Amino acid sequence: MSFQDEMKQIFLRVAAGEVEPKEWEAWWNSNRPKLEETLNQGDRGRLMPALWNASYYWMVKTQSGVAYYFHAQGRPVKVSDYYEKKMLEEEERERQKAMEGYHRDTAPARKRWEVYLESHPTDMIAFDWKSLLGTPAGQKPARDFAYKHVRETEQWKECGEELKLRLKENLQAKIAPVTKAYGIKTPGQDLGDL
């Protein structure tokens, strides 16, 4: 089997999620000179980024690099979600470990604080907030507006006609002189009118 075939076989295994991070790292390091000859710099960077270490987070990156490699060759492959699931489990373990470390490191300070709180009980503060509810003495009560008979249909029509009339007056008084002054042709206007 040629190195090209061996490389493609392990790439397919990575796409299927069958290669563990340590195994991938060992294979990559043992074949580094051949990989530098076979792959271009972009592919090498996608398959084995500079900060790569043996974790499932980096295997997700490597797997996406493998998918890109085959896609660029016109042979797209389906990738497994195995590395992504393992990455999430790994992140959860690291998060739990960090929280345990935090609680362990802050336990002495929390203990001192709890002892302080026990020796200094808090005083109860009485605040009569119910007496502050309602309208203040000098303020008038809010007005109620009756919205039952605001406008009739005829009144709305009259308002609309009034609005159209005002718009027409504005056009004639303000916009028409500007269009004439600058020689702007308005829709429906003949050039001879200017």
N, C-alpha and C positions, 0 to 999 in steps of 0.2 A: 504494500500500500504506500502510495506517495504521501509526502507531507501535506500536500494540498487536500487530499482525500481525508487524511487524519484530522486536519484542521477543520474541515467542513463537518465531519462527523461530530467532533466535540462541540462545534458551534450549534449544531442541531440539538445535541443533548442539553446545552445551555438554554436554548429556546424552549425545550420541553420541560425544563426545570429539574433535570436529573443530575446536575453537577453541583456539588456542595462548594462553598466558598474556598475552603482550604485546598480541595482538589483542583479547582480552577487556578488558584494562585500557584500551586506546585507545577501544574502543566505549563502555565504561561512562563514561569521563570526558567523551566528546563528547556523551553523552545524559543526563548527570547531572540537569539540571533536569526533563526529561520523566520520568525514572525516579522522581524524588522526588514528582511529581504522581501517577504511575500506581501505584506500589507503596507498601504500608504500611511502617512503620519496621522491623517484624520481618522482612519479606521482604528489604528492603534490607540488613539486618544479616546475614542468612543468605547472600545472594548476593555481598556485598562487605563482609566483616568489616573492622573498623577498622584492624587491623594488616596488611591484605592487601598482598602485593607479588607481583611477576610470577614465581611459581614453581609447580611442579606440586603442591606440598603445598597451596597455597591454592586451586588449581583443583579439587582433590578436595573441599575445603570448599564451593566455589562449586557444584560439580556436585551435592552433596547438598542444597544450598539450592534448586537448580533442581528436583530430584526432589520436594522437599517442596512447592514452589510448585505443581507440577502435581498432586500428590497431594491437596493442600488444595482444588483446584478440581474434584476428582473425575475427573481424567484422569491416572492414574499412568503414568509412562514408564519404560522400561528404560534403565538407565545403563550406559555402557561402562566397562571397567576400564583404559582407555588411560591416564588420568591417574594412577591408582594405580601402574601399572607404571613410568611415567616418574618418579613421585615416589620409588619405591624405587631406581631408577637414579641419580637426583639425590642421594639420601641417601648412596648408596655412593660416588659421586664426591666428595661433601663430606667423608665419613669418610676416604677415601684422601688427600685434600688436607690434612686436619687431621693425619693421621699423618705425612705427608711433612714438614709444617711442624714437627711435634714433633721428628722425628728431626734435621731441619736445625738447630733451635734448641738441642737438647741435645747435638749432636755435639761441641762444644768440651769440655763437662764430661765426657762419656763418654770422650773421648780422654785427658784428664788422668787420669781414674780408671784407664784401661787402662795408662797409663804408670806410675802408682803401683803397680798390682798386679804389673807386670813387674819393678819394682825391689824389691818386697817380697814374695818368694815365701812362700807359706803353709807352715807347719810341719805335718807329718803327726802326728796324735795317735793313739797306740795305745790301744785300749780293748778289754779282754778280756771281751766280753759273754757268750761261751759258758760261762765259769766261773760266771756268775750264774744259769744256767738250773737248773731242778730244785727240789726241796723244801729250804728252809733247814734248818740242822743242828738247831735246837731245836724245829722244828715237826713234829707227828705227821702221818703221811700221811693223805690223804683216805679216809674210810670208804666202802666199797661197800655199797649197800643192795640186797638181793635182792627184786625185785618180782615173783617168779614166782607165789607163792601168797599174795596179799594178803588177799582175802576170798572166801568162797564165796558162791553165790547166796543160800543160806539166811541167811547172816550179814548180807547186804545187806537182806534182807526184815526181819530182826529190828531192824536199825538204823532202817529206815523206820518200823516200828511204834513203836519207842521215841521217835522224833522226834515222831510224831503225838500220842503220849501226853503228852509234855512240852509240846507246843503247847496241847493241851486244858487241861492244868493251868494253864498261864500265862493262858489266856483266862479260866478260872474264877476264878483268884486275883487277877488284876490288871485285866483289861479289864471284866469283868462288873460289879464294884462301881462303876467310873467311869461306865458307861452308866446304872446305876440312880441314881447320885447326880445326874447331870445330866439325867435323864429322856430319854435317847437311846433310840429304839426300834431294836432290832436286827432284821435280816431274819428273818421267821418268828415273831416275838414279837407277842403280842397286847397291845393297850394296857392291858388289865385286869391283866396280869402286873406292870406297873410299880406 
